[in-house]
């Protein structure tokens, strides 16, 4: 299989690049008075990744506004996030224009996030190509499989932790898909959705390692230790009474 598709999380690259220099108020204003610091770093990240992974095809994915179908499911989704800095706003279009000039396709769908586009395209392309996802978002590790890998950006340009399905399973002791249930249990403060009160990352991981899914945990609540039952049983049982908000957010 010679085709190799690189799916780029444009939002992750642009935000990371913007804040790397914005902290020092270095916005790289051009002759037209427009900040370009985010675009400058974005292009460095993008071109370095192309050189590193040598894809045959590239698609760059973007959010299309702050509201998505997840806000209909849970109105407080990402409600803790403020508006984008004014210096960043004009750089969204600039980054997309620069991407097009490089001959790379931009993809974004109103009501969905860049992550959704990446997950969908990965599912389509994996049938005919190797797929590498470039992002800084660990949530995308859930799409790992034999054909899809995820390059998580680390500090600096060109530094990645390149996850395969095997590496993820070795580190976490769960399948990539099980990350969805783990995050539903623990919640996600950055996305502002709640998990089960009293269950953090370590406990959520242990439960999913043992029971594989939330359904498996619910079926075996009686196996929890006395201390766990006293503190968590009633809270976990509440998952039976309403939709799994966390699952839907993932």
RALINGI-V752570 format. One record per residue. N is the residue number from 1. OMEGA is omega in radians with two decimals (NA if undefined). BURIAL is + if it has 16 or more other ideal C-beta (glycine too) atoms within 10 Angstrom, else -. Layout:
# RALINGI-V752570
n=[N N]
omega=[OMEGA OMEGA]
burial=[BURIAL BURIAL]
This chain:
# RALINGI-V752570
n=[1 2 3 4 5 6 7 8 9 10 11 12 13 14 15 16 17 18 19 20 21 22 23 24 25 26 27 28 29 30 31 32 33 34 35 36 37 38 39 40 41 42 43 44 45 46 47 48 49 50 51 52 53 54 55 56 57 58 59 60 61 62 63 64 65 66 67 68 69 70 71 72 73 74 75 76 77 78 79 80 81 82 83 84 85 86 87 88 89 90 91 92 93 94 95 96 97 98 99 100 101 102 103 104 105 106 107 108 109 110 111 112 113 114 115 116 117 118 119 120 121 122 123 124 125 126 127 128 129 130 131 132 133 134 135 136 137 138 139 140 141 142 143 144 145 146 147 148 149 150 151 152 153 154 155 156 157 158 159 160 161 162 163 164 165 166 167 168 169 170 171 172 173 174 175 176 177 178 179 180 181 182 183 184 185 186 187 188 189 190 191 192 193 194 195 196 197 198 199 200 201 202 203 204 205 206 207 208 209 210 211 212 213 214 215 216 217 218 219 220 221 222 223 224 225 226 227 228 229 230 231 232 233 234 235 236 237 238 239 240 241 242 243 244 245 246 247 248 249 250]
omega=[-3.03 3.14 3.12 -3.09 3.04 3.09 -3.02 3.04 -3.07 -3.14 -3.12 -3.13 -3.08 3.14 3.14 -3.11 -3.13 -3.05 3.12 -3.14 -3.13 3.14 3.11 -3.11 3.12 -3.03 3.10 -3.12 3.14 -3.07 3.14 3.13 -3.10 3.09 -3.13 -3.06 3.14 -3.13 3.13 3.14 3.11 -3.12 3.09 3.11 -3.07 -3.09 3.08 3.13 3.11 3.12 -3.09 -3.00 3.07 3.13 3.02 -3.14 -3.11 3.02 3.12 -3.03 -3.03 2.90 3.09 -3.10 -3.04 -3.11 3.10 3.12 3.13 3.10 3.06 3.11 -3.08 -2.96 -3.13 3.13 -3.13 -3.14 3.14 -3.12 3.12 3.10 3.09 3.10 -3.10 -3.14 -3.13 -3.00 -3.12 -3.07 3.06 -3.14 3.12 -3.13 3.13 3.11 3.12 3.12 3.12 3.13 3.11 3.14 -3.13 -3.11 3.00 3.11 3.06 -3.12 -3.14 -3.14 3.14 3.13 3.08 3.13 -3.13 3.11 -3.14 -3.14 -3.14 -3.13 3.11 3.14 3.13 -3.02 -3.08 3.14 -3.09 -3.09 2.90 -3.10 3.01 3.10 3.09 -3.06 2.99 -3.02 -3.12 3.12 -3.12 3.07 3.14 -3.09 3.12 2.97 -3.06 -3.10 -3.06 3.06 -3.11 3.08 3.12 3.14 3.07 -3.13 -3.12 -3.13 3.12 3.10 -3.07 2.85 -2.99 -3.09 2.88 3.08 -3.11 3.14 3.13 -3.11 3.10 -3.12 -2.97 -3.10 3.08 3.08 3.10 -3.13 -3.12 3.08 3.14 -3.13 3.09 -3.13 3.10 3.12 -3.03 -3.08 -3.13 -3.09 -3.13 3.09 3.04 3.01 -3.04 2.97 3.07 -3.11 3.12 3.12 3.10 -3.05 -3.08 -3.13 3.12 3.13 -3.14 3.13 -3.10 3.04 -3.09 -2.99 3.06 -3.10 3.04 3.11 3.12 3.10 -3.13 -3.13 -3.06 3.13 -3.12 -3.13 3.14 3.10 -3.14 -3.14 3.13 3.14 -3.12 -3.05 -2.90 -3.00 -3.10 -3.14 3.12 -3.14 -3.14 3.11 -3.13 -3.01 -3.11 -3.13 3.14 -3.10 -3.11 3.11 -3.11 3.13 -3.12 NA]
burial=[- - - + + + + + + + + + + + + + + + - + + + - - - - + - - - - - - - + + + + + + + + + - + + - + + + - + + - + - - + + + + + + - - - - + - + - - - + - - + + - - - - - - - - + + - + + + - + + + - + + - - - - + - - + + - - - + + + + + + + + + + + - - + + - - + + + + + + + + + - + + + + + + - - + + + + + + + - - - - - - + - - + - + - - + - - - + - + + + - + + + + + + + + + + + - - + - + - + + - - + - - - + + + - + + - - + - + + - - + - - - + - - + - - - + - - + + - - - + - - + - - - - - + + - + + +]
